[in-house]
Amino acid sequence: MNLREQAEKRVDAKIKFQENLYKYLIVNTIIAIICFVFLQSFWLLAFVMFFWGIGVLDDFFKAYSLNSYREEMIQKELSKMGD
């Protein structure tokens, strides 16, 4: 896998996370308004926020944290092998 393919993969993961986060915020805002006005309870909002939030966190870790950490580990191993 060349550098361009790796960069495209990272950018795609970041775009996916950002899109999912925007959808999460918009939909949960709408559900919060509906819950406040019509239902007078927030169990539906809590349910949606929790389970969808798990997916958003997963996308975040795939896009930002895990990729950079993995790359650092690979670079360390390559430098050890070169010595």
C-alpha positions, 0 to 999 in steps of 0.5 A: 500500500503506497502513501497515497492510498494510506492518506486516502484511507485516513481522509475517508475515515475522518470524513465518515466520522465528521458526517456521522457526528453532524447527523448525530447532533442534528437528529438528537437535537430534533429528538430532544425537542420532540421529547421535551414538547410532546413526551415530557420524558427523555428516555427515547433521547437517552436510548438513541444518544447512548447507542448511536454515541457508541458508533460515533466514538468508534468512528472517532477512534478509527479516524484519529486515535488508533491510526496515529498510534498504530503508525507510531508503533510501526515506525518504532518497529521499523527503526528497531529492525534497521539498527 
